[in-house]
Amino acid sequence: MLTIAALSPALDLTYTVASLQVGKINRTENLVGVAGGKALNCARAAHELGAEVQVVALLGGSTGRMIADQLRGAALELEVVSSPEQTRTCVSIAATADGQLTELYQQSMPANAQQAQEILHTTKRRLTGLAPGGWVACSGSVPAGLGTEMLPSLRRLAHDQQQRFAVDSYGPAMRSVINDSPGPDLIKINRSEAAQLLEMSAATELPDLAAQLAATSATVIITDGAAGAYARAADGSGWRVPPPTRRGQYSVGSGDSFMGGLLWSLDTGADLPEALRWAAACGMANAAEPGAARFSRATAAEFAAQIEVARA
């Protein structure tokens, strides 16, 4: 079972245009709207692969209701923590002529200490009675007002309920959870975020960045965009994920789909190399069509067959 804490959801709108003309009227060829934000993209990707997924999401206003309806319509198990604030909307504009993607991201809605406690209380209730060894995951930013203790609190809650904890975040919130003891069971982070977190050069080799983070987490995965990814397992072994064999235009949500595929595979009992193969395949499948995490399992399986994760 995967339990996803969605602290900063969004309605993700992707517009397709022939060519983006700045300062002029642009006629869209297509519009795709999905329940998004990193955590919901991750949840939807894992669900598409067949994972049992339950989501605790902070949602508010008419946009929040629209997102909740869409998730429930897709048979995702959802529990809403209500906010008086309108859930944000994020916009991507894909230009088919040159393959450029322009992104406009609204900041996460603010939250408060009461909502922080409701998120923790609801998550604990959803975890009570689950079989040990599942995953609690949190991806994306932590809204202002929830504080830097939110991720460590979720990690402690997961471990108290005999669940593993995975995190994909950045900045002070990420620093707080990796400095907590014990740290997360799995960290996923991109190269630039890892370098900033460690106060190292972005040109630092991925194995060196991962080695530094390994002191804080059992498994560390650092993604590097079109260059692939590097993973350091709990036993100290390193694994290299190759660059994608096919590069799609719609990159929004590819990292989140990577996380969803990874957690689904690990939850089935796969070893890290096999989980990385599926993770990379989900990232590729996501980029092939507009709207985050809307790919099919069949497409992900097709790409997975083309990927070889090698010892590094």
C-alpha positions in Angstrom: 0.0 0.0 0.0 1.2 3.5 -0.9 0.0 6.4 1.2 0.6 9.8 -0.4 0.6 13.0 1.5 -0.3 15.8 -1.0 0.6 19.1 0.7 0.6 21.3 -2.4 -1.8 20.0 -5.0 -2.6 21.9 -8.2 -4.9 21.9 -11.1 -2.5 21.4 -14.0 -3.5 22.9 -17.3 -1.5 22.1 -20.5 -2.3 24.1 -23.6 -0.9 23.1 -27.0 -0.3 25.8 -29.6 1.4 25.7 -33.0 3.9 28.4 -32.0 3.9 30.6 -28.8 3.7 34.2 -29.8 4.6 36.4 -26.9 2.5 39.5 -26.6 -0.1 38.3 -29.1 -3.3 36.2 -29.0 -2.5 32.5 -29.1 -5.2 30.0 -30.3 -4.9 26.7 -28.4 -5.1 23.4 -30.4 -5.8 21.4 -27.3 -6.3 21.7 -23.5 -5.6 19.0 -21.0 -6.5 19.6 -17.3 -5.5 17.1 -14.6 -5.3 16.9 -10.8 -1.7 17.7 -10.4 1.2 18.8 -8.2 4.1 16.5 -7.6 2.4 14.2 -5.0 -0.9 13.7 -7.0 1.1 13.0 -10.2 3.1 10.4 -8.3 -0.1 8.8 -6.9 -1.8 8.7 -10.3 1.3 7.1 -12.0 1.5 4.4 -9.3 -2.2 3.8 -9.5 -2.0 3.4 -13.3 0.6 0.6 -12.8 -1.7 -1.2 -10.4 -0.6 0.0 -7.0 -3.0 0.3 -4.1 -2.9 4.0 -3.4 -4.5 6.2 -0.8 -4.1 10.0 -0.8 -4.4 12.6 1.9 -4.7 16.0 0.2 -4.9 19.6 1.3 -7.6 21.1 -1.0 -9.7 24.2 -1.0 -12.3 26.1 -3.0 -13.9 25.2 -6.3 -10.6 24.2 -7.7 -10.0 21.8 -4.8 -13.5 20.3 -5.3 -12.7 19.8 -9.0 -9.5 18.0 -8.2 -11.2 15.8 -5.6 -13.9 14.9 -8.1 -11.4 14.0 -10.7 -9.3 11.8 -8.4 -12.4 9.9 -7.1 -13.6 9.5 -10.7 -10.3 7.8 -11.4 -10.9 5.4 -8.4 -8.2 6.9 -6.3 -8.9 6.5 -2.6 -8.9 10.1 -1.3 -9.3 11.9 2.0 -9.5 15.7 1.9 -8.1 18.0 4.5 -10.1 21.2 3.8 -8.5 24.6 3.4 -10.3 28.0 3.2 -7.7 28.9 0.4 -8.3 28.2 -3.2 -6.1 25.4 -4.5 -3.6 26.8 -7.0 -3.6 26.4 -10.8 -0.4 25.8 -12.8 -0.2 26.3 -16.6 2.1 24.8 -19.2 2.1 25.9 -22.9 3.5 23.4 -25.4 4.6 24.8 -28.8 4.5 22.0 -31.3 6.6 23.8 -33.9 9.8 24.0 -31.9 9.1 21.6 -29.0 9.4 24.4 -26.4 7.5 24.1 -23.1 6.6 27.3 -21.2 5.5 26.8 -17.6 3.6 29.2 -15.2 3.4 27.9 -11.7 1.3 29.5 -9.0 2.8 29.3 -5.5 1.2 26.8 -3.1 -1.7 28.1 -1.0 -0.8 29.0 2.6 -1.7 26.7 5.4 -1.6 26.8 9.2 -0.8 24.8 12.3 -4.3 23.5 12.6 -4.2 22.1 9.1 -0.8 20.6 9.8 -2.3 18.7 12.7 -5.3 17.6 10.6 -3.0 16.2 7.9 -1.0 14.2 10.5 -4.1 13.0 12.3 -5.8 11.9 9.0 -2.6 10.2 7.8 -2.2 8.3 11.1 -5.8 7.1 10.9 -5.3 5.9 7.3 -2.2 4.0 8.3 -3.6 2.3 11.4 -4.1 -1.4 10.8 -2.1 -1.5 7.5 0.2 -4.4 6.9 3.8 -3.4 7.8 6.3 -2.5 5.0 4.2 -0.2 2.9 5.3 3.3 1.9 4.3 6.7 3.0 5.5 9.3 0.4 5.5 13.1 0.2 6.5 15.0 -2.9 6.7 18.6 -3.7 6.9 21.8 -1.8 5.6 22.3 1.8 3.3 25.3 2.0 4.1 28.3 4.1 2.6 27.9 7.5 3.0 24.1 7.8 6.6 24.6 9.1 9.8 22.7 8.6 8.6 20.0 11.1 5.9 18.6 8.7 8.2 16.2 6.8 10.0 14.9 9.9 6.6 14.5 11.6 5.3 12.4 8.6 8.5 10.4 8.7 8.1 9.6 12.4 4.5 8.8 11.9 5.3 6.4 9.1 7.9 4.6 11.1 5.6 4.4 14.2 3.1 2.6 11.9 5.9 0.3 10.5 5.8 1.9 7.1 8.7 3.1 5.0 9.0 6.8 4.2 10.0 8.3 0.9 10.5 12.0 0.1 11.0 14.2 -3.0 11.3 17.8 -1.8 13.9 20.6 -1.6 15.1 23.5 0.5 14.6 23.9 4.2 11.8 21.3 4.4 14.0 18.7 2.8 16.9 19.7 5.0 14.8 19.2 8.1 13.8 15.7 7.3 17.2 14.5 6.2 18.7 15.9 9.4 16.1 14.1 11.5 17.2 10.7 13.0 16.7 8.2 11.6 16.3 9.8 8.2 13.9 8.8 5.3 14.1 5.3 3.9 14.3 6.8 0.4 15.3 10.2 -1.0 14.6 11.3 -4.6 16.0 14.6 -5.6 17.4 16.2 -8.7 21.0 17.3 -9.3 20.6 21.0 -8.7 18.5 20.5 -5.6 21.0 18.0 -4.1 23.9 20.4 -4.8 22.0 23.3 -3.1 21.1 21.1 -0.2 24.7 20.0 0.4 26.1 23.5 -0.6 28.3 21.8 -3.2 28.8 22.7 -6.9 26.2 21.6 -9.3 29.0 20.1 -11.4 29.8 17.6 -8.6 29.6 14.0 -9.8 26.3 12.3 -8.9 28.0 9.4 -7.0 29.7 12.0 -4.8 26.5 13.9 -4.1 24.7 10.6 -3.4 27.5 9.5 -1.0 27.0 12.7 1.0 23.2 12.1 1.2 23.7 8.4 2.1 24.5 9.4 5.6 20.9 10.6 6.0 18.9 8.0 4.0 19.0 4.3 3.2 18.5 4.8 -0.5 19.4 7.9 -2.5 18.3 8.6 -6.1 19.5 11.7 -7.9 17.8 12.4 -11.2 19.7 14.4 -13.9 17.1 15.3 -16.5 18.0 14.0 -20.0 21.2 12.6 -18.7 19.4 9.9 -16.7 19.8 9.2 -13.0 22.1 7.7 -10.4 21.0 5.6 -7.4 22.9 4.5 -4.3 21.4 1.5 -2.5 21.3 0.8 1.2 24.2 -1.6 0.8 26.4 1.1 -0.8 26.1 -0.2 -4.4 25.7 2.3 -7.2 23.3 2.1 -10.1 23.2 4.1 -13.3 20.0 4.8 -15.2 20.7 5.6 -18.8 19.4 8.7 -20.7 15.9 8.1 -22.1 15.8 6.3 -25.4 12.9 8.5 -26.5 12.5 12.1 -25.5 9.0 13.5 -25.5 7.9 17.1 -25.5 5.7 17.0 -22.3 8.3 16.9 -19.5 5.9 18.2 -16.8 5.3 15.4 -14.3 8.1 13.1 -15.6 10.0 13.2 -12.3 6.8 12.6 -10.4 5.9 9.6 -12.7 9.5 8.3 -12.1 8.7 8.4 -8.3 5.3 6.7 -8.8 6.8 3.9 -10.9 9.7 3.5 -8.4 7.4 3.2 -5.4 5.0 0.8 -7.1 7.8 -1.5 -8.1 9.5 -1.4 -4.7 6.1 -2.1 -3.0 5.7 -5.2 -5.1 9.0 -6.5 -3.7 11.3 -5.7 -6.7 14.9 -4.9 -6.1 16.3 -1.4 -6.7 17.6 -2.0 -10.2 14.3 -3.3 -11.4 12.4 -0.5 -9.7 14.7 2.0 -11.4 14.0 0.4 -14.8 10.2 0.9 -14.3 10.7 4.4 -12.8 12.7 5.5 -15.9 10.1 4.0 -18.2 7.3 5.9 -16.4 9.2 9.1 -16.8 9.6 8.5 -20.6 5.9 7.5 -21.0 4.8 10.6 -19.2 6.7 12.9 -21.6 5.1 11.3 -24.6 1.7 13.0 -24.2 0.3 16.2 -22.6 -1.0 16.1 -19.0 1.1 14.7 -16.2 0.9 11.0 -15.4 -1.7 10.1 -18.0 0.2 7.3 -19.6 -0.9 3.7 -19.8 0.8 0.7 -18.1 1.2 -0.8 -21.5 3.2 2.2 -22.7 5.4 2.1 -19.6 6.0 -1.6 -20.1 7.1 -1.1 -23.7 9.6 1.5 -22.6 10.8 -0.6 -19.6 11.8 -3.4 -22.0 14.2 -0.9 -23.7 16.0 0.2 -20.5 19.0 -1.4 -18.9 20.1 -0.3 -15.4 23.8 -0.9 -14.9 26.0 -1.2 -11.9 28.1 1.9 -11.5 
